[in-house]
Amino acid sequence: MKNRLREHLLFLAPPGFWLLIFFVVPLLLIFGYSFAVKDAYGGVQQGFTLENFAQVFDPLYLPVFIRSVVISFGITILTILLGYPVAYYISFTRSKLKYLLLFAVTLPLWTNFLVKVYSFMILLGENGLINSALLGSGIISEPLPLINNSFSLVLSFVYINLPFLIMPVYASLDKIDPSIIEASHDLGASSTATFFRVILPYSAPGMAAGVVFVLIPTLTNFLVPEFLGGMNNYMIGNLIQQQFSHSRNLPLGAAFSSVMIVAVVIMVSLYLRYFNPYKDGKEENER
Amino acid sequence: MSGNRKEMEPGARRNPVKISPLTTLISIVIGLFLISPVVITVIYSFNSGSRITAWEGFSLKWYQSALENISLWTSIKNTLVIAIANTIISTLLGTTAAYALARFRFRFKLVFRNLIYIPVILPEIIFGIALLSFFNLLSVEPGLTTVILSHVTFTVSFVTLIVGARFDKFDFRLEEAALDLGASHLTAFFKVVLPVIAPGVVSAAIFAFTLSVDDFIITFFTAGTGASTLPVKIYSMIKFSITPEINAISTILILLTSITLIAAFFLQKSNLLERVKPVYILSGFIIIVGALSVLSFTLGNKQQVNVFIWTEYIDQKIITDFEEKYDIKVNLDYYSNNEEILAKLQLGNTGYDLIFPSDYMVDIMRREGLIRKIDTSTIENFQHIDPSFKKGYFDESGEYHIPYAYGYMGIVYNKEKVKNPPASWSILWDERYKGRIIVLNDMRELFTVAYNYLGLDIEKRSEADLETALDLLKKQKRLLKKYESSVVQEYMYSGEVWLSHTDIGTALKIMRNDPRVDFIIPKEGTNIFIDNIAIPATAPNYGNALKFIDHLIEPRNTALNIEKVLYPMPNKEVAKYLPEKLKQNKLLFPTPEQISSFTTLKDLGEFNKKMDIAWTKLMNY
């Protein structure tokens, strides 16, 4: 028993302490700032106030919150619908295309975000490649509004999120034992039934990870709305960014952040309870 | 388990899973979608024109210019050093965390598990500010090390989750069996567990590397002197004209990446990981950490000066000349707005010797005690500075700043589309140009335009005036293409936008490339900004900073600088060293009357909060 204790500390201590020191402590600092008073120049001065939180819950910000939640849930669903088939294909195909696709999924992650923004401008702009091609071939007579609207916002969000969904789903699909699937077929299950009863449950942990990777960063992203969004895509991330930069109100920014952190922690905890990647049933064979 | 994996490799006899044609089609389309922006980046790196979004012909000149750009290579070197260190540390930590979570029961397991998720979801800006405050609390000077520590903190969760997914459905009885047969815990881990999770570990490592390479915000806040990474460099470059040089650099990186990915793929395939002993991993880790410390030690020993500046705000030749003349190394880092320097200085000791804050920011920094007095007696070239800029409301004694460059706001317009040269701000409310107008995505600048147009004084801090200005801006919103501060040039070049609210330097750069474009100063008046040289109170190399200032404001160097950055600089002697064309440019040399009619944007104190609320209303409108 004593041996067991030392062993688990060996594995647990390094990441545990790392997170405690470089993550928990800095976060507590931010919580602290959210109760602090803003000094004249945006810094933090001594004092305790709840005023920052009063402002966070001002109805003024409600549309921003609603907009962000709707956009990020929509994006997440869309990313799953488009990304899952790709992960599925990569996992089960016997074609060499698998490696090309894996490469295509990883490659965008290696190009700087801003460089990709410019590429999207080249593609989607009024005089961009798509519009020029469509105009040139006579399919349309007026350029299509493809950029700086909700369309380009959704497109670019799905674009940056796809690899973050495909990779973890692929990772969990990849380790399904083919004999399980064969067994399902042998027992008379149709392909559809096999997918829903066998494959999908096996990929649940990967999906769980993927959804977290997609949903929450989208919720707080401020760069995509700024560069590729339209006139009505102001999101929570922009709001927080505004406080830290132009409005120079660090305590208010910290208060928004604290509320976000708490909301997200609650969401993730609830989520883990229902889609736990480390299911409790598994812990039985730990002994 | 690992045996099963092999059966799924191509060439296995039976594949029980049927893939519908629709799935195949979706996969191919998504694959094409994913690579198309990258392909465009590569193609446009061979563009002979200087505009990033319009094809003008084939050329390799941007590769040459990228190869010659030293600061770009420094930033790439930093990026790679950080990414490699981060990958090693976070993969080790994340894998052990995933193992511990899957394998053991322990107290606070639930807490630990939830804690792992939070770094993934924390807004990066909060992460950056939190870490910066933390390092400041411990008086750690920001540098490469702080960036590495920060990157590990946000990537370790991704590693844990990816490796954790691999552990799911892992049968720990295999490990028990190994233990029963006499293997030690570590042997069991490396011989039985690791081979099964190896693919997960490799993809997690690639992922960690990737996240690190592409991160901007956290790096920006935690990076100190000489630790600017490529994303930080690129971000600050967009403030000024972005060129296909960026595409050339990206293409080189994509090439290197592809090679790495293919190498990683074969590494994984050859099952090399299963054969590598923990000792090797550990010693490799020690070697890299050692190399890093040697590197930072050698860099730390030379005489140097650390400069924090807007990108493309200085001619590279001035720097190389200075380094040769004085044998002092210049470390350049870049920022893209005043608030960023303030946040950094307020939260910590940055190690910077020279910064370039604008007027109102000099005021704030002086009052907050963040910058020190500059002894101009040793700066010989200070005599050439235009005396009318030596003092200002923001520094009445003139002891805290030396004026570097200035600019003023106005409207750039496309002469072919806007036939009558505009004279007033009202053109930005003109129905005829609906969807063809851009205004700055900047609360203070935009409200200033509205106030100027209305003839109101923002300094009065009247709430009624603020409402009037807000109503005016609401009316404008449906006519706008965008609120945009960064990529104005591209919109003007492509002809998508005909009218844009911008500053003189940006305007002159657009006009240099595009003869269809002109610039006006609206008759209702406009505002001026003065960017100044200042020395942080914590500057470690004050003496070198003075030498650098002296070199920088030498009239010949100032002339070089004006040619490069196209902002006016307040130097009495500079005109004689400028080419004839620039000498005659009235926009570059506004008359003293014009200059005195421009207003400066002063800090509005508590009124900022009211404006911030008005801004949110405008964004929601």
Boltz contact constraints between the chains, C-beta under 6 A:
constraints:
  - contact:
      token1: [A, 7]
      token2: [B, 185]
      max_distance: 6.0
  - contact:
      token1: [A, 8]
      token2: [B, 104]
      max_distance: 6.0
  - contact:
      token1: [A, 8]
      token2: [B, 106]
      max_distance: 6.0
  - contact:
      token1: [A, 11]
      token2: [B, 96]
      max_distance: 6.0
  - contact:
      token1: [A, 11]
      token2: [B, 99]
      max_distance: 6.0
  - contact:
      token1: [A, 11]
      token2: [B, 100]
      max_distance: 6.0
  - contact:
      token1: [A, 12]
      token2: [B, 100]
      max_distance: 6.0
  - contact:
      token1: [A, 14]
      token2: [B, 93]
      max_distance: 6.0
  - contact:
      token1: [A, 15]
      token2: [B, 93]
      max_distance: 6.0
  - contact:
      token1: [A, 15]
      token2: [B, 96]
      max_distance: 6.0
  - contact:
      token1: [A, 15]
      token2: [B, 97]
      max_distance: 6.0
  - contact:
      token1: [A, 18]
      token2: [B, 93]
      max_distance: 6.0
  - contact:
      token1: [A, 19]
      token2: [B, 115]
      max_distance: 6.0
  - contact:
      token1: [A, 22]
      token2: [B, 149]
      max_distance: 6.0
  - contact:
      token1: [A, 22]
      token2: [B, 153]
      max_distance: 6.0
  - contact:
      token1: [A, 23]
      token2: [B, 119]
      max_distance: 6.0
  - contact:
      token1: [A, 23]
      token2: [B, 153]
      max_distance: 6.0
  - contact:
      token1: [A, 26]
      token2: [B, 130]
      max_distance: 6.0
  - contact:
      token1: [A, 26]
      token2: [B, 131]
      max_distance: 6.0
  - contact:
      token1: [A, 26]
      token2: [B, 134]
      max_distance: 6.0
  - contact:
      token1: [A, 27]
      token2: [B, 130]
      max_distance: 6.0
  - contact:
      token1: [A, 29]
      token2: [B, 130]
      max_distance: 6.0
  - contact:
      token1: [A, 29]
      token2: [B, 133]
      max_distance: 6.0
  - contact:
      token1: [A, 30]
      token2: [B, 130]
      max_distance: 6.0
  - contact:
      token1: [A, 40]
      token2: [B, 605]
      max_distance: 6.0
  - contact:
      token1: [A, 41]
      token2: [B, 364]
      max_distance: 6.0
  - contact:
      token1: [A, 41]
      token2: [B, 368]
      max_distance: 6.0
  - contact:
      token1: [A, 43]
      token2: [B, 346]
      max_distance: 6.0
  - contact:
      token1: [A, 60]
      token2: [B, 616]
      max_distance: 6.0
  - contact:
      token1: [A, 63]
      token2: [B, 620]
      max_distance: 6.0
  - contact:
      token1: [A, 82]
      token2: [B, 30]
      max_distance: 6.0
  - contact:
      token1: [A, 85]
      token2: [B, 23]
      max_distance: 6.0
  - contact:
      token1: [A, 85]
      token2: [B, 26]
      max_distance: 6.0
  - contact:
      token1: [A, 85]
      token2: [B, 27]
      max_distance: 6.0
  - contact:
      token1: [A, 86]
      token2: [B, 27]
      max_distance: 6.0
  - contact:
      token1: [A, 86]
      token2: [B, 30]
      max_distance: 6.0
  - contact:
      token1: [A, 89]
      token2: [B, 19]
      max_distance: 6.0
  - contact:
      token1: [A, 89]
      token2: [B, 23]
      max_distance: 6.0
  - contact:
      token1: [A, 89]
      token2: [B, 27]
      max_distance: 6.0
  - contact:
      token1: [A, 92]
      token2: [B, 17]
      max_distance: 6.0
  - contact:
      token1: [A, 92]
      token2: [B, 19]
      max_distance: 6.0
  - contact:
      token1: [A, 93]
      token2: [B, 19]
      max_distance: 6.0
  - contact:
      token1: [A, 94]
      token2: [B, 10]
      max_distance: 6.0
  - contact:
      token1: [A, 94]
      token2: [B, 15]
      max_distance: 6.0
  - contact:
      token1: [A, 101]
      token2: [B, 31]
      max_distance: 6.0
  - contact:
      token1: [A, 104]
      token2: [B, 31]
      max_distance: 6.0
  - contact:
      token1: [A, 104]
      token2: [B, 34]
      max_distance: 6.0
  - contact:
      token1: [A, 104]
      token2: [B, 35]
      max_distance: 6.0
  - contact:
      token1: [A, 107]
      token2: [B, 35]
      max_distance: 6.0
  - contact:
      token1: [A, 107]
      token2: [B, 38]
      max_distance: 6.0
  - contact:
      token1: [A, 108]
      token2: [B, 34]
      max_distance: 6.0
  - contact:
      token1: [A, 109]
      token2: [B, 210]
      max_distance: 6.0
  - contact:
      token1: [A, 110]
      token2: [B, 257]
      max_distance: 6.0
  - contact:
      token1: [A, 111]
      token2: [B, 38]
      max_distance: 6.0
  - contact:
      token1: [A, 111]
      token2: [B, 250]
      max_distance: 6.0
  - contact:
      token1: [A, 112]
      token2: [B, 231]
      max_distance: 6.0
  - contact:
      token1: [A, 112]
      token2: [B, 234]
      max_distance: 6.0
  - contact:
      token1: [A, 114]
      token2: [B, 234]
      max_distance: 6.0
  - contact:
      token1: [A, 115]
      token2: [B, 41]
      max_distance: 6.0
  - contact:
      token1: [A, 115]
      token2: [B, 246]
      max_distance: 6.0
  - contact:
      token1: [A, 115]
      token2: [B, 250]
      max_distance: 6.0
  - contact:
      token1: [A, 116]
      token2: [B, 37]
      max_distance: 6.0
  - contact:
      token1: [A, 118]
      token2: [B, 52]
      max_distance: 6.0
  - contact:
      token1: [A, 119]
      token2: [B, 37]
      max_distance: 6.0
  - contact:
      token1: [A, 119]
      token2: [B, 40]
      max_distance: 6.0
  - contact:
      token1: [A, 119]
      token2: [B, 41]
      max_distance: 6.0
  - contact:
      token1: [A, 121]
      token2: [B, 53]
      max_distance: 6.0
  - contact:
      token1: [A, 122]
      token2: [B, 40]
      max_distance: 6.0
  - contact:
      token1: [A, 122]
      token2: [B, 53]
      max_distance: 6.0
  - contact:
      token1: [A, 125]
      token2: [B, 494]
      max_distance: 6.0
  - contact:
      token1: [A, 126]
      token2: [B, 496]
      max_distance: 6.0
  - contact:
      token1: [A, 127]
      token2: [B, 494]
      max_distance: 6.0
  - contact:
      token1: [A, 148]
      token2: [B, 482]
      max_distance: 6.0
  - contact:
      token1: [A, 168]
      token2: [B, 165]
      max_distance: 6.0
  - contact:
      token1: [A, 171]
      token2: [B, 165]
      max_distance: 6.0
  - contact:
      token1: [A, 171]
      token2: [B, 200]
      max_distance: 6.0
  - contact:
      token1: [A, 172]
      token2: [B, 165]
      max_distance: 6.0
  - contact:
      token1: [A, 177]
      token2: [B, 4]
      max_distance: 6.0
  - contact:
      token1: [A, 178]
      token2: [B, 16]
      max_distance: 6.0
  - contact:
      token1: [A, 181]
      token2: [B, 16]
      max_distance: 6.0
  - contact:
      token1: [A, 181]
      token2: [B, 17]
      max_distance: 6.0
  - contact:
      token1: [A, 182]
      token2: [B, 16]
      max_distance: 6.0
  - contact:
      token1: [A, 191]
      token2: [B, 18]
      max_distance: 6.0
  - contact:
      token1: [A, 205]
      token2: [B, 165]
      max_distance: 6.0
  - contact:
      token1: [A, 205]
      token2: [B, 168]
      max_distance: 6.0
  - contact:
      token1: [A, 206]
      token2: [B, 165]
      max_distance: 6.0
  - contact:
      token1: [A, 209]
      token2: [B, 161]
      max_distance: 6.0
  - contact:
      token1: [A, 209]
      token2: [B, 165]
      max_distance: 6.0
  - contact:
      token1: [A, 216]
      token2: [B, 121]
      max_distance: 6.0
  - contact:
      token1: [A, 220]
      token2: [B, 123]
      max_distance: 6.0
  - contact:
      token1: [A, 234]
      token2: [B, 619]
      max_distance: 6.0
  - contact:
      token1: [A, 240]
      token2: [B, 123]
      max_distance: 6.0
  - contact:
      token1: [A, 241]
      token2: [B, 125]
      max_distance: 6.0
  - contact:
      token1: [A, 244]
      token2: [B, 125]
      max_distance: 6.0
  - contact:
      token1: [A, 245]
      token2: [B, 339]
      max_distance: 6.0
  - contact:
      token1: [A, 246]
      token2: [B, 443]
      max_distance: 6.0
  - contact:
      token1: [A, 247]
      token2: [B, 612]
      max_distance: 6.0
  - contact:
      token1: [A, 248]
      token2: [B, 339]
      max_distance: 6.0
  - contact:
      token1: [A, 257]
      token2: [B, 126]
      max_distance: 6.0
  - contact:
      token1: [A, 264]
      token2: [B, 121]
      max_distance: 6.0
  - contact:
      token1: [A, 268]
      token2: [B, 117]
      max_distance: 6.0
  - contact:
      token1: [A, 269]
      token2: [B, 114]
      max_distance: 6.0
  - contact:
      token1: [A, 277]
      token2: [B, 164]
      max_distance: 6.0
  - contact:
      token1: [A, 277]
      token2: [B, 168]
      max_distance: 6.0
  - contact:
      token1: [A, 278]
      token2: [B, 101]
      max_distance: 6.0
  - contact:
      token1: [A, 278]
      token2: [B, 102]
      max_distance: 6.0
  - contact:
      token1: [A, 283]
      token2: [B, 105]
      max_distance: 6.0
  - contact:
      token1: [A, 285]
      token2: [B, 172]
      max_distance: 6.0
  - contact:
      token1: [A, 286]
      token2: [B, 105]
      max_distance: 6.0
